[in-house]
């Protein structure tokens, strides 16, 4: 008897397979699906970063979601715990943060999506000085029970503002 894959690994494999074997029919997101994803994912990230709400941010992810970064692969729970500690420390210093997203690729069907682009993460210090960093990303999303959620997030090394500026708003 062959061992079973853990459920989250099987879901990632299915989504990756569906993205890779796509016949090109959905190379861009449909307007209605993109609006749903913007509502369920991207606007949630923008709002929760602005108010340091790591719990609210966590609701946009599946419990078994995975973050892939240049530092390795981690369960989203561990990642959110670290980001939450960072939010608490920033708040104690009087810092605030914002996040914005621009996309280089958005493709979907009615229940799966792959989105890629760059996010701009800006920290505004108590003094008013701001520092922005630009991170390329890829997201695998699934729609279950009428709601989009992140299954896998991949972040890449920081890029320049020039790369950000090349992506349409």
Long-range contacts (C-beta under 8 A, 24 or more apart in sequence): 6-64, 7-64, 8-62, 8-64, 8-65, 8-66, 8-151, 11-62, 11-64, 11-142, 11-151, 12-66, 12-140, 12-151, 12-152, 15-112, 15-114, 15-140, 15-142, 15-151, 15-152, 16-140, 18-109, 18-112, 19-107, 19-112, 19-114, 19-140, 22-107, 26-107, 26-108, 26-109, 27-107, 28-106, 28-107, 29-106, 29-107, 29-108, 29-113, 29-115, 30-108, 33-108, 33-109, 33-110, 33-113, 34-106, 34-108, 36-143, 36-148, 37-106, 37-108, 37-113, 37-115, 37-141, 37-148, 40-147, 40-148, 40-149, 41-139, 41-141, 41-148, 41-149, 41-150, 42-101, 45-99, 45-101, 46-98, 46-99, 46-100, 46-101, 49-97, 49-98, 49-99, 49-121, 50-96, 50-97, 50-98, 52-87, 52-88, 52-90, 52-91, 52-97, 54-80, 54-83, 54-84, 54-87, 57-83, 60-149, 60-150, 61-149, 61-150, 61-153, 62-142, 62-149, 62-150, 62-151, 65-149, 65-150, 65-151, 65-152, 65-153, 66-151, 66-152, 66-153, 67-152, 67-153, 67-154, 67-155, 68-152, 68-153, 68-154, 68-155, 69-154, 69-155, 69-156, 70-155, 70-156, 70-157, 76-150, 76-153, 90-123, 93-125, 93-126, 94-125, 94-126, 95-123, 95-124, 95-125, 95-126, 96-123, 96-124, 97-121, 97-122, 97-123, 97-124, 98-122, 98-124, 102-164, 102-167, 102-168, 102-169, 103-167, 104-167, 108-141, 110-143, 111-142, 111-143, 111-144, 112-140, 112-141, 112-142, 112-143, 113-139, 113-140, 113-141, 113-142, 113-143, 113-148, 114-138, 114-139, 114-140, 114-141, 115-139, 115-141, 117-167, 118-159, 118-163, 118-164, 118-167, 120-164, 132-161, 133-158, 134-158, 134-159, 134-160, 134-161, 134-163, 134-164, 135-159, 136-163
